[in-house]
Amino acid sequence: MKKLVRPLHDRMFAGVLSGIAKYVQMDATVVRLIFIGLLLITGVMPFALLYVLAIFVIPNEEIHT
C-alpha cells in the first residue's frame, strides 16, 4: 500500500510536492512546475494555503535504521 509522505532527501522547501510526485510516480520537477503554474493562475492564495496545510497534514518519511 502506497503512503503519502514528505521525503527527507528530495526537498526544496518542506517536501510536500516531492512527496506528491513520488506518490503519483512523476518527476518532482514536473509537479513543481505544475504547482507554480496553478499558483500563478489562481492568484497565489488558494494553492499557497493548501501547501501550508499539507505541511502539517502530510507526515514526514520515517527514518529506517
GIVEN-V855334 format. One line per field, one symbol per residue. burial: # if it has 9 or more other ideal C-beta (glycine too) atoms within 8 Angstrom, else .. A space follows every 50 residues. Layout:
BEGIN
burial: ???
END
This chain:
BEGIN
burial: ....###...#...########.....#.###..#..##..#....##.. #..##..#..#....
END
